[in-house]
């Protein structure tokens, strides 16, 4: 493919996808690569060092997938709960590329150490709140809302100065019902309130912040656990949603909202990788 290929509709755009070693972040980075974007992919799981939960996937793998898809992939190791590392990441991006057109925050480490039945502290997902060690709440907030705030705080000055930019925070919508676990539900709700606050404060400067809520995603962990459902969607579905939003000249009308991937698929006319259009995710009652 060459840069004049009409399929490269995001050629020349510079995107940062945080938390892209695997799962949703990886799928989003790959989809942006499909559209021809330059994509900085970050994570902690590296070929050269430790990997979270001893998983095989790395952010270098993701960068290569971006390249194979037709984009330009740039791997960068970053612990997104470390303020210094986040600031250094953004400084590197701005020195190297001069700007960031879109930042997607798919960082989530709230379930690290979970083996499918228990967390390291012995508690189970969904156990009654009075039987849960409260320390789990701190980890959920640190790896979710705190990590998102650190990255947004680091990228906002450059976007405000250029009076343009898109910040997408990824998390499950809590407005439809309880997500089944007290700490997970609280962290996801706080992430969306942060997005709302950022949108209000960035709007006067031409910068848009919004939330993206996927459905039942067939990530590596879900696939290995045999938990696929009839309405499962691949991580590429969310990635195509981000690509569509980035191309929308009127994306500011979505500022502060939590947008469902399935709703965006109907609005913008894209499908999942297999041509299907998985429906909007609803929390089981």
C-alpha positions as CSV (number, residue, x, y, z in Angstrom):
1,X,0.0,0.0,0.0
2,X,1.1,3.6,-0.6
3,X,0.3,6.8,1.1
4,X,-2.1,7.7,-1.7
5,X,-4.2,4.6,-1.2
6,X,-7.8,5.8,-0.4
7,X,-7.9,3.0,2.2
8,X,-5.4,5.0,4.3
9,X,-7.9,7.6,5.3
10,X,-5.9,8.4,8.5
11,X,-2.5,8.7,6.8
12,X,-0.6,11.5,8.5
13,X,-2.6,11.3,11.7
14,X,-0.6,10.7,14.9
15,X,-2.3,8.5,17.5
16,X,-1.3,7.2,20.9
17,X,-2.9,4.0,22.2
18,X,-2.1,3.4,25.9
19,X,-2.5,-0.1,27.2
20,X,-2.0,-1.7,23.8
21,X,-0.1,-4.9,24.7
22,X,-3.2,-7.0,24.3
23,X,-7.0,-6.8,24.4
24,X,-9.0,-3.8,23.4
25,X,-5.9,-1.5,23.2
26,X,-4.2,-3.9,20.7
27,X,-7.3,-4.1,18.6
28,X,-7.7,-0.3,18.5
29,X,-4.1,0.2,17.5
30,X,-4.4,-2.4,14.7
31,X,-7.5,-0.8,13.4
32,X,-5.9,2.6,13.3
33,X,-3.0,1.0,11.5
34,X,-5.5,-0.4,9.0
35,X,-6.6,3.2,8.3
36,X,-3.0,4.2,7.7
37,X,-2.3,6.1,11.0
38,X,1.0,6.5,12.8
39,X,0.4,4.8,16.1
40,X,2.5,4.9,19.3
41,X,1.6,1.8,21.3
42,X,2.4,1.6,25.0
43,X,2.3,-1.0,27.7
44,X,4.4,-2.7,30.4
45,X,4.6,-6.2,28.8
46,X,7.8,-6.1,26.7
47,X,10.0,-8.5,24.9
48,X,12.9,-7.1,26.8
49,X,11.4,-7.3,30.3
50,X,8.7,-8.5,32.6
51,X,5.2,-9.2,31.3
52,X,2.0,-8.5,33.3
53,X,0.3,-11.7,34.6
54,X,3.0,-13.7,32.7
55,X,1.1,-13.2,29.4
56,X,2.9,-13.8,26.1
57,X,1.7,-10.7,24.3
58,X,3.9,-7.6,24.2
59,X,3.4,-4.0,22.9
60,X,6.2,-4.7,20.4
61,X,4.0,-7.3,18.9
62,X,1.3,-4.7,18.6
63,X,3.5,-2.2,16.9
64,X,4.4,-4.9,14.3
65,X,0.7,-5.6,13.7
66,X,0.2,-1.9,13.1
67,X,3.0,-2.0,10.5
68,X,1.6,-5.2,8.9
69,X,-1.8,-3.5,8.6
70,X,-0.4,-0.6,6.7
71,X,0.2,2.0,9.4
72,X,3.3,3.1,11.2
73,X,3.9,1.5,14.6
74,X,6.1,2.8,17.3
75,X,6.5,0.8,20.5
76,X,7.1,2.6,23.8
77,X,7.3,1.1,27.3
78,X,5.3,3.0,29.9
79,X,3.9,2.3,33.3
80,X,0.8,4.5,33.2
81,X,0.5,4.8,36.9
82,X,3.9,6.4,37.1
83,X,3.6,10.1,36.5
84,X,7.2,10.6,35.5
85,X,7.0,7.8,32.9
86,X,3.8,9.2,31.5
87,X,5.3,12.7,31.2
88,X,8.4,11.3,29.5
89,X,6.2,9.4,27.0
90,X,4.3,12.4,26.0
91,X,7.4,14.6,25.7
92,X,9.0,11.9,23.5
93,X,5.9,11.8,21.2
94,X,5.8,15.6,20.8
95,X,9.5,15.7,20.1
96,X,9.3,12.9,17.6
97,X,6.1,13.8,15.8
98,X,5.3,17.4,16.8
99,X,1.7,16.7,17.9
100,X,-0.8,14.1,19.0
101,X,-4.1,14.1,17.0
102,X,-5.8,11.3,19.0
103,X,-5.0,9.7,22.4
104,X,-6.9,6.4,23.3
105,X,-6.6,5.3,26.9
106,X,-7.3,1.6,27.2
107,X,-5.2,1.1,30.3
108,X,-6.9,-1.2,32.9
109,X,-5.0,-3.2,35.4
110,X,-7.7,-3.7,38.0
111,X,-7.9,-7.4,37.3
112,X,-4.2,-8.2,37.5
113,X,-3.5,-11.4,39.3
114,X,-7.1,-12.7,38.8
115,X,-7.0,-16.4,37.8
116,X,-10.6,-16.7,36.8
117,X,-11.8,-17.5,40.3
118,X,-9.8,-15.5,42.9
119,X,-7.7,-12.4,43.2
120,X,-4.3,-12.6,45.0
121,X,-6.0,-11.4,48.2
122,X,-8.3,-14.5,48.1
123,X,-11.5,-12.6,47.1
124,X,-13.7,-13.5,44.1
125,X,-15.1,-11.1,41.5
126,X,-18.6,-10.2,42.5
127,X,-18.3,-11.3,46.1
128,X,-20.4,-9.1,48.5
129,X,-18.8,-5.9,49.3
130,X,-18.6,-6.7,53.0
131,X,-16.5,-9.7,52.2
132,X,-14.0,-7.8,50.1
133,X,-10.6,-6.4,51.2
134,X,-10.9,-2.6,50.7
135,X,-7.4,-2.4,49.3
136,X,-8.8,-3.8,46.0
137,X,-10.6,-0.5,45.5
138,X,-7.3,1.4,45.5
139,X,-5.8,-0.8,42.9
140,X,-8.9,-0.5,40.7
141,X,-8.9,3.3,40.9
142,X,-5.1,3.6,40.4
143,X,-5.1,1.4,37.3
144,X,-8.2,3.1,35.9
145,X,-9.2,6.7,36.7
146,X,-5.8,7.7,38.1
147,X,-3.9,6.3,35.0
148,X,-6.4,8.1,32.7
149,X,-6.0,11.4,34.5
150,X,-2.2,11.2,34.3
151,X,-2.2,10.7,30.6
152,X,-4.9,13.3,29.8
153,X,-3.1,15.8,32.0
154,X,0.1,15.2,30.1
155,X,-1.4,15.5,26.6
156,X,-3.8,18.3,27.2
157,X,-1.4,21.3,27.1
158,X,-0.2,20.5,23.6
159,X,-3.8,19.9,22.3
160,X,-5.1,23.1,24.0
161,X,-2.2,25.0,22.4
162,X,-3.1,23.7,18.9
163,X,-6.8,24.0,19.7
164,X,-7.6,20.5,18.4
165,X,-7.4,16.9,19.4
166,X,-9.4,13.8,20.5
167,X,-9.1,12.0,23.8
168,X,-10.9,8.7,24.0
169,X,-11.2,6.8,27.3
170,X,-12.3,3.2,27.2
171,X,-14.5,1.7,29.8
172,X,-17.8,-0.1,30.3
173,X,-20.9,2.1,30.6
174,X,-22.4,1.9,34.1
175,X,-25.7,3.7,33.3
176,X,-27.4,0.5,32.2
177,X,-27.1,-1.3,35.5
178,X,-24.6,-2.8,38.0
179,X,-21.5,-4.3,36.5
180,X,-21.5,-7.2,39.0
181,X,-18.6,-6.2,41.2
182,X,-18.4,-3.3,43.6
183,X,-14.9,-2.2,42.9
184,X,-15.1,-2.7,39.2
185,X,-18.4,-0.8,39.0
186,X,-17.1,2.1,41.1
187,X,-13.8,2.4,39.0
188,X,-15.7,2.4,35.7
189,X,-18.2,5.0,36.9
190,X,-15.4,7.2,38.1
191,X,-13.6,6.9,34.7
192,X,-16.7,8.2,32.9
193,X,-17.1,11.1,35.4
194,X,-13.5,12.0,34.7
195,X,-14.2,12.0,30.9
196,X,-17.2,14.3,31.5
197,X,-15.1,16.7,33.5
198,X,-12.3,16.7,31.0
199,X,-14.8,17.3,28.1
200,X,-16.3,20.4,29.9
201,X,-12.9,21.9,30.6
202,X,-11.4,21.1,27.1
203,X,-14.4,22.1,25.0
204,X,-13.6,25.9,24.9
205,X,-10.2,25.0,23.4
206,X,-11.4,22.8,20.6
207,X,-10.4,19.6,22.2
208,X,-12.9,16.7,22.5
209,X,-12.9,14.1,25.3
210,X,-15.4,11.2,25.1
211,X,-15.9,7.7,26.5
212,X,-16.1,4.5,24.4
213,X,-18.0,1.5,25.8
214,X,-17.5,-1.8,24.1
215,X,-19.6,-4.9,24.3
216,X,-18.6,-8.5,25.2
217,X,-15.1,-8.4,23.7
218,X,-13.3,-11.6,22.5
219,X,-10.0,-10.7,24.0
220,X,-7.1,-13.2,24.3
221,X,-8.1,-14.1,27.9
222,X,-11.8,-14.5,27.0
223,X,-10.9,-16.7,24.0
224,X,-8.6,-18.9,26.1
225,X,-11.2,-19.3,28.8
226,X,-13.8,-20.4,26.3
227,X,-16.2,-17.6,27.2
228,X,-17.1,-16.5,23.7
229,X,-20.8,-15.6,23.3
230,X,-23.1,-15.4,20.3
231,X,-22.9,-11.6,20.5
232,X,-19.1,-11.4,21.2
233,X,-17.2,-8.8,19.3
234,X,-13.5,-8.6,18.4
235,X,-11.3,-5.8,19.7
236,X,-11.2,-4.5,16.0
237,X,-14.9,-3.4,16.4
238,X,-13.9,-0.8,19.0
239,X,-10.9,0.1,16.9
240,X,-13.0,0.9,13.9
241,X,-15.2,3.0,16.1
242,X,-12.2,5.1,17.1
243,X,-11.1,5.4,13.4
244,X,-14.6,6.6,12.5
245,X,-14.7,9.2,15.3
246,X,-11.2,10.5,14.3
247,X,-12.5,11.1,10.8
248,X,-15.6,12.9,11.9
249,X,-15.2,16.6,11.4
250,X,-18.1,17.1,13.9
251,X,-16.8,14.8,16.6
252,X,-17.1,17.6,19.2
253,X,-20.9,17.0,19.3
254,X,-20.1,13.7,21.2
255,X,-18.0,15.5,23.9
256,X,-18.4,14.1,27.4
257,X,-20.7,11.3,26.3
258,X,-20.1,7.5,26.8
259,X,-20.6,6.1,23.3
260,X,-21.4,2.4,22.6
261,X,-19.4,0.8,19.9
262,X,-22.5,-0.9,18.4
263,X,-24.3,2.4,18.2
264,X,-21.4,4.0,16.4
265,X,-21.3,1.0,14.0
266,X,-24.8,1.8,13.0
267,X,-24.2,5.5,12.8
268,X,-21.0,5.4,10.8
269,X,-21.6,2.2,8.8
270,X,-18.7,-0.1,9.9
271,X,-18.8,-3.7,10.9
272,X,-16.6,-6.1,12.9
273,X,-13.8,-8.0,11.1
274,X,-16.1,-10.8,9.9
275,X,-18.7,-8.4,8.5
276,X,-21.1,-8.8,11.4
277,X,-22.6,-6.0,13.5
278,X,-22.7,-7.3,17.2
279,X,-25.5,-5.5,19.1
280,X,-25.2,-3.1,22.0
281,X,-24.0,-4.7,25.2
282,X,-26.5,-4.8,28.0
283,X,-25.7,-5.7,31.6
284,X,-27.4,-9.0,32.5
285,X,-30.2,-8.5,35.1
